[in-house]
Amino acid sequence: MAEPSLLDRHRAVLPTWLALYYDEPLEIVHGHGRRVTDSTGRTYLDFFAGILTNAIGYDVAEISDAVRKQLDSGILHTSTLYLIRSQVELAERIAALSGIPDAKVFFTNSGTEANETALMLATQYRRSNQVLALRNSYHGRAFATVGVTGNRGWSASALSPVKVSYVHGGYRYRSPFAGLSDEDYIRACTDDLRDVLATGTSGDVACMIVEPIQGVGGFSLPPDGLFASFAEVLAEHGILFVSDEVQTGWGRTGEHFWGIGAHGVTPDMMTFAKGLGNGLAIGGVVARGEVMDSLGANSISTFGGNPVSTVGARAVLDYLVDHDLQANAATLGARLLAGLRESAGRHPVVGDVRGKGLMVGVELVEPGTTTPAPAAAVTVLEEARRLGLLVGKGGLHNNVIRLAPPMTLTAEELDEALGILDAAIAAADGSGR
């Protein structure tokens, strides 16, 4: 009898709701630079980076050497009950980079856990369980973060420890305000926020949590300045402002080190994860000191901020800054957007191309309409793989191709990807081979 395949074994012991890409899921076994190799020996250019996590790419000596040195010490773990030098040093660096006054940092293992922590801090500080969130948002898979996720496809339960009110703003393409100018769009969304506060809450709201660019929601984004307008309203009520930078942090958007920078506002808290570890499990919250210190009970994080992850993250942060990867994201991101918009002009299956830096979404529609075309997104995903490129997929209607390569991407690799994407999109709208 033949041995069961890895896919069969996966299905036998892992949950049915654990999504896998592709009709024939792949196993990645090797990586170098911006390319990965699967178990059959096929190599691909990676334009999704482990869901924006491998921000530097693969097999980076500076990061591997730092982690290896820590492993050689024999100390993989001590816990937050003891002083951890690399944790303190990393926290000092992030606090300074945050721009938040009197900032303090708490480390977790993931973005989900970081957002859970931010919600716990906000509700404790404000003594309220009311939270504002954006429609089409995604903040994680735990109890409170599912509660503030405004996307039915990722919200498994209506049960929640927080009472959530959703506002317009993050997803402009299908918004009832989509046809407005930037200025009028911001005004309409801000008016909606005021109305929700007046009608859907009892006033003493703990916080608003936003993604500067909605990740799972299809890399959708509002016009610059929306969140500054929101922040003025929140300040009138003493409501905390939380920026979820799990996907937009570390310079990926090109213009600013944090995604919220595009809006000219400093939040009370920011959450982070993914790219900071370049594959190592790390996340966290950076917040105003009085907010961070408001927790009225003892707490620890057994694995959060452990020596291996924080040593690796320090090396990642050094690499990001020393190689000015934010500038590279800005330059190549502009070329990526321009190339995709030029392709969209030839392929009516593309309804929208949007994003900033190396964080770009391509929304696919039935040609001549705005009707979502999830089947076209599947075609692009599969065809791009066939041609040697890995991309992501998401959006409220699962019809958006998500592009977020490692920030070390080269111009030659970008041109290669644009050629493949144009061919894959052509196949999706029937104008290809």
N, C-alpha and C positions, 0 to 999 in steps of 0.2 A: 504494500500500500504506500502511495506517495506521501511524503511528509507534507503537512499543511503549510500553506504559504504564510508569510509574515502578516499579510492582510487578513487571512482567515484567523490567525491567532489573535490579532488585534480585535477583531469583531467578537471573538469568543470571550475575551476577558475585560474589555474596555467598554464604556457606555455607548449606547447608540447615538446619544446627542453630542458625542465628541467628533466634531466635523473633520473630514479629510478632503483635501483638494484632489481634483482630477478623477476621471473614470477609472484610471489605473494609478492609484496613489504611489508616490515615490518615496524611497528611503534615501536620505542624504547621508553620505558616509565620509565625505572629504570636502575641504574648502580651502581656497587660497585667494587672497585679494577680494575681488567681487564675484568670484565664480565658485560654484559648488558642483560636486560630482555625486551621482546616485549609485546605487548598488549594482547597476548594470554597466557602469563605466561611462555613462553619458554625462557630459559636462554642460552646465547652464550658466548664463549670466543672470545674477540674482538681482531683481528689481523690487523685492519685497522685504529682504533682510530680516527674515524671522519675525515678521510683523513689526518692522521698524526697530528691532532690538540690536541687530548686528551693525551698529552705526559706523564702525570703523572698517568692517569687513571681516575677513577670515585669515587666520594664521598670521597675526600681527606680532612681530617679535617683541616689541616693547611691552605689550600686555602679557603675552605668554611668559616672558622672562620674569616679570613682577610677580605673577601668580606662582610660578615655579619656585621662586626664591622663598615665598611664604610657605609653600608646601614643604620645602627642604628644612624649614625650621621645626617641623613636626607639629605645629599649631594650626589646625584647621578651624578650631572653634574654642571660644572660652565662654561667651554669653555676655550680655550687658551688665551682669553683676560685677564684672571686672573692667578695669580700664583697657581700652583698645586704642593704641596710638594711631593707627591708620584710620579708625572711625572718627576720632577727634579731628585729625588733619583734614579729612574729607568734609566733615561738617563745617569746619572753619571756611573752607574754600567755597562750598555751596552757599553758606550764609552770606559771604561777601558778594558772590555773583548774583544773588537773588535781588538785591536792591531793597529788600524789606527791612525796615528799621528794627534794630534790636533782635535780629533773627536768631531763631534756634531751630535745630534739625532733629528729626526722629527718623531712624531708618527702619524699613520693613523689607519684605522679600519680593514684593510685586506692586504693580500699580493698583490692583484691586485692594490690597491691604492698605496702601497709602491713602486711597480715597475713603476707605472705611475709617481710618484714623482721623482724617480731616473732618468727616461728618461727626464723629464722636467728640472731637475737640470743639467744633462749632456749637453743637447742641448743648454741650456742658457749659461753655462760656456764656451762651445766650439764654440758657435755661429754657429752651424751646426745642420741640422736635419738628418744627416746620421748616421746610427747605424749598427753595426755588431751583428749578433746573430747566434746561432747554429741551424743546421737542427735538427728536431725532438724535438725542445724546446717547452715549455709552460710557459708563464709568466703572464697570467691573462685574464680576459674577457672584459676589457675596451678598449677604442679606440686605444691607442698607444700600449698597451700590446698585443692585438690581432695582431697588426701589426708586432710585433717581435716574434710571435709564429710560429715556423716552423713545424707545424703539421696540415695538412688540416682538420682533424676531429674536431679541436678546433678553426679554423680560419674562422670566419663567413663572413668576408668581405675583399676585397683587398684594400679598402679605408683605408688610414692611415695618421696621421700627421707626420710620420717619414718615411724616405727612408731606406729600410733594405736590407742588403746583407748577405746571409747565407753562413756559412763555415762548413766544415766537422769537426768531432771530438767527439761529445757527444755520438753517437750511434754506437758502434764498431761492434756489431754482424752482421749487414747488410751493413756495410761500404764497399766501394770498396777497402779499405785498411785493411780489417778484417784479412787477413792472415799474416800480417806483425808482426814482433817482436814489443815489446813495444817501443823500441828506434826508429825503422823505422816508426812505426805508428805515433809517435810524429813528426818526421821529415816530413813525407808526409802531415800531417794536417797543420803543420806550413808553409810548402811550399804553400799549398792551400790558407792559410790566406794571405800570401804575394801576391799571384796571384790575389785574389779577391780584395785586396786593390789597386793593380795596374790597374786592368781592370774594376772593377765594382763600383768604387767610384771616387770622384774627389779629394781624398786625405785628406780633412779636416773632418775626421769622428769624431763624438762626443764621442762615447763609444762603447765598446763591452759588452754585457750582457750575462752571462752564468749561468746555474745551474751546480754546481759541480757533482751532480747526477740528471739526468733528471727524474722528478717525474711522471707527466702524460705520459711522453714518455716511461714509463715502467721500471723505476729505472735503466736506462742504464748509464754507466759511462766510461770515458776514462782511460787510464793508468795514474798513478800518474806522475806528472811533465808536462803534456800537457799544463796546463794553465800557468805554469811558462814560458814555451817556447813562448806561445802566448803573455804573458805580456811583454817579451823582445821586440817583434815586435811592440806592441802597444806603448811602451815607446819611440821607435824611431820616432814615428809620433805624440807624445803628446796626444794619444787617451786614454780616461779614461777607467778603467776596473771596471765593476760592477759584483759582485757575488750575485746571487739570492739565498739566504739562507732560503727561506720560508719553504722548506721541510727539508733541511740538517742542519739547525742550532741547537744550544743548546745541542750538544753532541750526537745526534742521530746516527751519523756514527761511533761512538766508538773511532776512532783513534784521532780525533780532535774535539774541541768545535764547530768550523765552518767547513763545508765541504771543503771549499777552502784550509784549512790547509794541506790537503794531497798533495797539489801542491807546498808548500813552497813559496807562494807569498801572499803579503798583497794588497788587492784591494783598489781602491780609494773610493768605496762605497760598502756597503752590504745592502740588503733588508732582512726583517725578518717578521714573522707573526706566524700563526698556533700554534705551541707548546708552545710559550711564554705565551699564555693566558689560555691554558688547557681548552678551550671552550669559554672563554671570547673573545670578538671582539677586537683584537689589532694587529697592524702591524707597520712597520716603516722603516726608512732609517738611517743608521749610515754612515757618510761620512767625508772626510777631511774638516776641517773648511772652507777653502777658497771656496771649491765646494759648501758646504751647504749654505754659505752666498752669493752665486753669483746671487741668484734670485733678479731681478731688479724690484720688485713690492711688495706691501703688500700681505700678505696671512695669513690665519688662518686655524685651523682644528676644526670644531664645536665639533665633538665627539672624534677625535683622541686624545689619551692620557688622557681620562677622568678619574676622581678619582676612579671609581669602577674597570675599566680595569687595571689601573696602580697599584693599591693596590694588585689586584689579581695576576698580572704578577710578581710583586716583590716577592710574596709568592711562586709562581711557580719557579722562578729563585733560590730563597733560597733553596727550596726543591731539585731541580736538583743538586745544588752544594753540599749541606750538605749530601745528600745520594749518591753522586758520581755516578749518573745514567749514565754518559758517560762510566765509567768502566763497568757497568752492560751491557750496549749496546754492548761494545766491546766483552765481554766474551760470552754472550748469542748469539750475532750476529754471532760469529765464529761457534758456535754449530749449529745454524740455517742453515747457509750456508753448513756446512759439512753434516748435516742430509739430506738436500734437494739434494745435489749432489750425495749422496749415493742412494737416491731414484731415481734420474734421471738415474743412471746406470741400473736400472731395468725397466724403463719406457721410451721407445723411443719417446713418445709424447713430452718429454721435450727436447728442443733444447739448452737452455742456462739457467744457474742459476748464478746470479750476484748480486752485492751489497756490502754494507759495514754496519757493525753494525746492528741495527734493522731497516734496509731499504733494503729489498731483493726482487728481481724480478725473476719470473720463466716464461720464454718464451716458449710457446707451439707451436709445429709444426706438420705437417703431418709426421708420423714416416718414418725415412729414408731419409728425405729431410729437407730443410730449409724453406719450404712453410708455411706461417703463418696459424695457426689453431684456429681462433677465436671461433669456435663452441666448441672446447675442453676447452677453457678458461671459457665459459659459464657453461659447465658441471662441471668443478672444483669448480666454484663459487657456483653453486646450491648444489652440493654434499657436499661441506664443510659446508654449512649452515645446510643441513639435519643432518649432524653429529655433529652440535653444534659449528661451527667455522665461524666467519665472516672474509672475506678477501676482498681485492680490485682487480680491474681489469683496465687495460689500455694498453699503448703501441701504436705505430703508427698504427698497424694493429688490435688493440683491442684483442691481443692474449697473454697478459702478466698478470700473477697473481701478485698482489702487496701486500707485507707483511710488515707491519709497526705497530707492537703492541705498547701499552704504554711502556715507558722505565723502568717502575717498574716491568716488567715481571719477573716471577720466573722460575727456572729451571724445576720445575714440570709442570708448564703451557706450557713451551716450548715443553717438551716431549709429552704432550697431543696433542698439535697442530701438531707436526711432524707426529704423528700416523694418525690423521685425514687427513692431507695433502697427505700422502702416499696413503691412501685409495681413496681419491678424484681423485688424478692423475691416479691411476690404473683404476678407472671407466672411465676416459677420454680417455685412450688409449685402452680400451676394454679388459684389462687383469684383471679387477676386477670382482666382483660377477655378 
